């Protein structure tokens, strides 16, 4: 059985009954779940009714061209099958998003090789997209974590990555522990991006956010009809991370029953979907994280001891900012550079008063709080001379906005509110006021607020979801 195809959904579309039957039987023997249809209309219905991992389309179908099915394929890796004379259409299909093509007649043993090539190309593309997002975003793992105070931690991580290269295939899990806001997710992304599986998928899941009645289905998938709302089969997050990395944030939130299933998946590399009868092989490197002391929880019986010991093989504690104040200015400068790219700010510097504010604060919210304050300083202040006055006002007490602004409305009235309000909401209200005052002219509103026009568009897009 081919592990690449085990449990995968494959659509075969061809009007030749013999080829369709032989190809479908071969794929099933390789462990795939196969849907086989003979025409364009049936293929279109299949694509709209359920997601497929792979689809093999004949170029010429009785009621249309296989290349036009690409418009309905979403994230499916599509391979075109073409006989003599179909090369031009095959090339056109590649331009329109087909993953590959096969020339008829072909040997069935070629199919897994082509699908493996498609899977690798897809992982590489996603890896490139992720790297672009990281470069254009607020933070990168190395800039956030490897300040002067973390030299020993960086050395330990280098040893872990070196051991990964030696182990190559079977990689042990990693446990990250640290307070809320210390950047465990960013840390996990750094580990993945610098490890041997950097070109494969990284799947991030917040276990605390999983609904209790759906957590098992989310992690391990389900078969059609497994429960009332299971209208179609669905792969879980372990399968989605096959060949790559699965990051389980706040793993202590999982129930003991799910912790047992996670342990099996880690130790044996096997999972079973909800409602399923067969085991599915998965090869996902697990990175788990918690803001609680798992050792203490295990000793108290609140977390499975066997799972803790398995995860604790490679343990990394991420210290809070109050323990690494010598890194604060380095972190602020790093965050400022990333945010300057996002908001198209040419220059970000910190005033002497701003530095005093930063160094005098304990940062209970850690890097998350620090990133928010840097962003606020850029948005509401002068990014070329950031003062960070918000640490003692907005961050501590909240603000309320008096909408009865005067003719010089760029100097609005601000009052501290005892109950506090959401600063994000206040920023959005300011933008709405600026657009209203500018009669809908976004460029003029941006000049009023002294922010880039793209920032207003970004905020409006973010607000609309």
C-alpha positions in Angstrom: 0.0 0.0 0.0 1.3 3.4 -1.0 1.4 5.8 2.1 1.0 8.8 -0.2 -2.4 7.5 -1.3 -3.5 5.9 1.9 -6.8 7.5 2.9 -6.6 10.1 0.1 -9.6 11.0 -2.0 -9.0 10.7 -5.8 -11.4 11.5 -8.6 -11.0 9.7 -12.0 -12.7 11.2 -15.0 -12.5 9.2 -18.3 -15.0 8.0 -20.8 -13.1 4.8 -21.6 -14.7 2.2 -19.3 -11.7 -0.2 -19.3 -9.1 2.4 -18.4 -11.4 4.0 -15.8 -12.0 0.6 -14.2 -8.3 -0.5 -14.2 -7.1 2.9 -12.9 -9.7 3.0 -10.2 -8.9 -0.5 -9.0 -5.2 0.2 -8.9 -5.7 3.4 -6.9 -7.9 1.5 -4.4 -5.3 -1.1 -4.0 -2.8 1.7 -3.1 -5.2 2.7 -0.3 -7.0 5.6 -1.9 -10.8 6.3 -1.8 -11.8 6.6 -5.5 -14.7 8.3 -7.2 -14.9 7.3 -10.9 -17.1 9.1 -13.4 -17.3 9.2 -17.2 -18.3 12.7 -18.2 -17.8 16.4 -17.5 -21.2 16.9 -15.8 -20.7 14.1 -13.4 -17.2 15.3 -12.6 -18.4 18.8 -11.9 -21.0 17.5 -9.5 -18.4 15.3 -7.7 -16.0 18.3 -7.3 -18.8 20.5 -5.9 -20.0 17.8 -3.4 -16.7 16.9 -1.7 -13.0 17.9 -1.6 -10.5 15.7 -3.4 -6.8 15.4 -2.9 -6.1 14.4 -6.5 -8.0 14.3 -9.7 -7.1 12.7 -13.0 -9.0 14.2 -16.0 -9.1 13.0 -19.5 -8.6 15.9 -21.9 -11.5 15.0 -24.2 -14.8 14.1 -22.6 -18.2 13.5 -24.3 -19.8 16.7 -23.0 -16.8 19.0 -22.6 -13.1 19.5 -22.1 -11.3 18.2 -19.0 -9.3 21.4 -18.8 -12.5 23.3 -18.0 -12.9 21.2 -14.8 -9.9 23.1 -13.4 -12.3 26.0 -12.7 -14.1 23.8 -10.2 -11.2 22.0 -8.6 -10.3 24.4 -5.8 -7.2 23.1 -4.0 -7.2 19.7 -5.7 -4.0 18.6 -7.5 -5.2 17.9 -11.0 -3.4 15.7 -13.6 -4.5 15.7 -17.3 -4.5 12.5 -19.3 -3.9 13.0 -23.0 -3.6 10.8 -26.0 -1.9 11.8 -29.3 -3.0 15.2 -30.5 -3.9 16.5 -27.0 -0.5 18.2 -26.2 -1.6 21.7 -26.9 -4.6 21.3 -24.5 -2.3 19.7 -21.9 0.1 22.6 -22.1 -2.9 25.0 -21.8 -4.1 23.1 -18.8 -0.7 23.5 -17.1 -0.9 27.2 -17.6 -4.4 27.2 -16.0 -3.3 25.4 -12.9 -3.0 21.7 -13.7 -0.3 20.0 -11.6 0.9 17.6 -14.3 -0.1 15.5 -17.3 0.3 11.9 -18.4 0.4 10.7 -22.0 -1.8 7.8 -22.9 -1.1 4.9 -22.9 0.7 4.8 -19.6 1.8 2.2 -17.0 -0.3 2.2 -13.8 2.9 2.2 -11.8 3.7 5.7 -13.1 0.6 7.2 -11.4 2.0 7.2 -7.8 5.2 8.7 -9.0 3.4 11.5 -10.7 1.1 12.1 -7.7 4.2 12.2 -5.4 5.8 14.8 -7.7 2.6 16.9 -7.5 2.4 16.6 -3.7 6.1 17.7 -3.4 5.4 20.7 -5.7 2.4 21.7 -3.7 4.3 21.5 -0.4 7.1 23.6 -2.0 4.6 26.2 -3.2 3.0 26.5 0.2 6.4 26.7 1.9 7.3 29.6 -0.4 4.0 31.3 0.3 4.6 30.9 4.0 8.1 32.3 3.8 6.8 35.4 1.9 4.1 35.8 4.6 6.7 35.6 7.3 9.0 38.2 5.5 6.1 40.6 4.9 4.5 40.1 8.4 5.3 41.5 11.8 7.7 38.9 13.1 10.1 36.2 12.3 11.1 33.6 14.9 14.8 34.3 14.9 14.4 38.0 15.3 12.0 37.5 18.2 13.8 34.9 20.2 17.5 35.0 19.7 18.5 38.0 21.5 21.6 38.2 23.7 19.9 36.5 26.7 19.0 33.4 24.7 22.4 32.3 23.4 22.1 29.0 25.4 18.7 28.4 24.0 19.8 29.0 20.4 22.7 26.6 20.9 20.2 23.9 22.2 18.0 24.5 19.2 20.9 24.1 16.8 21.6 20.7 18.5 18.0 19.7 18.0 18.0 20.6 14.3 21.3 18.8 13.9 19.8 15.7 15.4 16.8 16.1 13.1 19.1 15.9 10.1 20.7 12.7 11.5 17.3 11.1 12.3 15.9 12.2 8.9 12.6 10.4 8.8 11.4 9.6 12.3 11.5 12.9 14.2 10.7 13.0 17.9 8.0 15.4 19.2 9.0 18.8 20.8 7.3 20.4 23.8 7.3 24.2 24.1 6.3 25.7 27.5 6.0 29.4 28.2 3.5 32.0 29.5 0.8 33.4 27.3 2.1 35.7 24.7 5.7 34.5 24.8 5.4 33.5 21.1 5.1 29.7 21.2 3.3 29.6 17.8 6.0 31.8 16.1 8.6 29.6 17.8 7.0 26.5 16.3 7.0 28.1 12.9 10.7 28.9 13.2 11.4 25.3 14.1 9.5 24.0 11.1 11.0 26.5 8.7 14.5 25.6 9.8 14.0 21.8 10.0 14.2 19.0 7.6 10.5 19.3 6.8 10.6 22.9 5.8 9.1 22.2 2.3 6.2 20.2 3.7 3.0 21.4 5.4 2.8 23.1 8.8 -0.6 22.7 10.3 -1.4 24.9 13.4 -4.2 24.1 15.7 -5.3 25.8 19.0 -6.6 22.8 21.0 -8.3 25.2 23.4 -10.5 26.5 20.6 -11.7 23.1 19.4 -15.3 22.5 20.3 -15.4 19.5 22.7 -17.9 17.6 20.6 -15.9 18.1 17.4 -12.4 17.9 18.6 -11.8 14.3 17.7 -13.2 14.8 14.2 -11.0 17.9 13.7 -7.9 16.1 14.7 -8.5 12.7 13.2 -11.2 13.3 10.6 -14.5 11.4 10.0 -16.2 9.1 7.6 -19.4 10.0 5.8 -22.3 9.4 8.1 -20.2 9.1 11.3 -22.5 11.6 13.0 -25.5 13.8 12.0 -23.7 16.5 10.2 -21.1 14.3 8.6 -22.4 14.7 5.0 -19.1 13.7 3.5 -15.8 12.2 4.5 -13.2 14.6 5.8 -9.6 14.2 6.7 -8.3 15.5 10.0 -5.4 17.7 11.0 -3.1 14.8 11.5 -3.6 13.6 7.9 -3.3 17.2 6.7 0.1 17.4 8.3 1.3 14.0 6.8 4.9 14.4 5.8 5.1 17.8 7.6 4.6 19.2 11.1 1.5 19.4 13.3 1.6 22.1 16.0 -0.8 21.4 18.9 -1.0 24.6 20.9 -2.5 24.5 24.4 -2.5 20.7 24.3 -3.5 20.5 28.0 -7.0 21.5 26.9 -7.6 18.1 25.2 -9.7 15.5 27.1 -7.9 12.5 28.5 -9.5 10.3 25.8 -8.1 12.5 23.0 -4.8 12.7 24.7 -4.7 8.9 24.5 -5.4 9.0 20.7 -2.7 11.6 20.2 -0.2 9.4 22.0 -1.1 6.5 19.7 -0.7 8.8 16.6 2.8 9.9 17.9 4.1 6.6 18.9 2.7 4.3 16.2 2.0 6.8 13.4 -1.5 5.5 13.0 -4.9 7.2 13.3 -8.5 6.1 12.9 -11.2 8.5 11.6 -14.4 8.9 13.6 -16.7 6.2 12.2 -13.9 4.5 10.4 -12.8 0.8 10.8 -9.4 0.9 9.3 -6.2 2.5 10.6 -4.5 5.1 8.5 -0.7 5.7 8.5 0.4 9.2 9.2 3.9 10.7 9.5 3.5 14.1 11.2 6.2 15.6 13.4 4.3 16.9 16.4 5.3 20.1 18.2 3.1 20.7 21.3 2.8 23.8 23.5 1.3 24.8 26.8 1.2 27.8 29.0 0.8 25.5 32.0 3.3 23.2 33.7 2.5 19.9 32.1 4.8 18.0 34.5 2.8 19.4 37.5 -0.5 18.6 35.7 0.7 15.0 35.0 1.7 14.5 38.7 -1.8 15.8 39.7 -3.5 13.5 37.3 -4.8 16.3 35.2 -2.7 15.3 32.1 -1.8 11.9 30.9 1.6 11.0 32.3 2.6 8.8 29.4 1.8 11.5 26.9 3.8 14.0 28.9 6.9 11.8 29.0 6.6 11.2 25.3 6.3 14.9 24.5 9.0 15.9 27.1 11.7 14.1 25.1 12.8 17.5 23.7 11.6 20.2 26.1 12.0 23.9 25.4 11.0 26.6 27.9 10.5 30.1 26.4 11.2 32.7 29.1 8.9 35.7 29.7 10.1 39.2 28.8 10.6 40.2 32.4 13.4 37.6 32.5 15.1 39.0 29.4 14.9 42.8 29.6 18.3 43.1 27.9 16.6 41.9 24.7 13.7 44.4 24.8 15.1 47.1 22.5 16.3 44.5 20.0 12.8 43.0 20.0 11.1 46.5 19.6 13.4 47.4 16.7 12.7 44.0 15.0 8.9 44.4 15.5 9.2 48.0 14.2 10.9 46.9 11.0 8.3 44.3 10.3 5.4 46.7 11.0 7.0 49.4 8.9 6.9 47.1 5.9 3.3 46.3 6.6 2.2 50.0 6.9 4.7 51.3 4.4 6.5 53.5 6.9 10.0 54.6 5.7 11.5 55.0 9.2 10.9 53.7 12.7 13.0 55.0 15.6 12.4 55.2 19.3 12.8 58.3 21.4 14.7 58.3 24.6 11.5 58.7 26.6 10.0 55.8 24.6 13.0 53.6 25.6 12.5 54.5 29.3 8.8 53.5 29.0 9.7 50.2 27.4 12.4 49.2 29.9 10.3 50.2 32.9 7.3 48.0 32.0 7.1 44.4 33.1 5.2 43.2 30.0 2.9 40.7 31.6 1.5 40.0 28.1 5.0 39.3 26.8 5.8 39.5 23.1 2.1 39.8 22.1 1.7 42.8 24.3 5.0 44.3 23.1 3.9 43.8 19.4 0.6 45.5 20.1 2.2 48.5 21.7 4.7 48.9 18.9 1.8 48.8 16.4 -0.1 51.4 18.4 2.9 53.7 18.6 3.2 53.5 14.8 -0.5 54.0 14.1 -1.3 56.7 16.7 2.1 58.5 17.1 5.1 59.5 15.1 6.9 56.4 13.9 10.1 58.3 13.3 10.2 59.3 17.0 8.1 56.8 18.9 7.3 57.9 22.4 5.2 54.9 23.7 3.0 57.1 25.9 0.3 54.4 25.6 2.0 52.2 28.2 0.7 54.3 31.0 -2.7 55.3 29.5 -4.3 53.2 26.8 -2.7 49.9 27.7 -3.3 50.3 31.4 -6.7 52.0 31.5 -8.4 51.9 28.1 -9.8 54.9 26.2 -13.1 56.3 25.2 -13.7 58.6 22.3 -15.9 61.7 22.5 -17.4 61.9 19.0 -18.3 65.6 19.4 -15.1 66.8 17.8 -14.6 70.5 16.9 -13.7 72.0 13.5 -10.1 71.1 14.0 -11.2 67.5 14.3 -7.7 66.2 14.1 -7.4 67.1 17.8 -10.3 64.9 19.1 -11.3 64.7 22.7 -10.0 61.7 24.6 -11.3 60.7 28.0 -10.2 57.7 30.1 -13.0 55.4 30.8 -13.2 53.4 34.0 -14.7 50.4 32.2 -12.2 50.5 29.4 -13.0 49.9 25.7 -11.4 48.0 22.8 -8.7 50.0 21.2 -9.2 48.2 17.9 -12.8 49.5 17.9 -11.6 53.0 18.6 -9.1 52.9 15.7 -11.9 51.7 13.4 -14.2 54.5 14.6 -11.5 57.1 14.0 -11.1 55.8 10.4 -14.8 56.0 9.9 -14.9 59.5 11.2 -12.0 60.5 8.9 -13.7 58.9 5.8 -17.0 60.7 6.7 -15.3 64.0 7.1 -13.5 63.4 3.8 -16.8 62.6 2.0 -15.6 59.1 1.3 -12.2 60.1 -0.1 -9.8 57.5 1.3 -6.7 59.4 0.2 -7.9 62.5 2.0 -8.8 60.5 5.1 -5.3 59.0 5.1 -3.8 62.5 5.0 -6.0 63.6 7.8 -4.9 60.7 10.0 -1.3 60.8 8.8 -1.2 57.2 7.8 -0.7 55.4 4.5 -3.8 55.0 2.3 -3.1 51.2 2.3 -3.4 51.1 6.0 -7.0 52.4 5.9 -7.8 49.8 3.2 -6.1 47.1 5.4 -8.2 48.1 8.4 -11.5 48.2 6.4 -10.7 44.8 4.9 -9.8 43.3 8.3 -13.0 44.7 9.8 -15.2 43.2 7.1 -13.5 39.9 7.6 
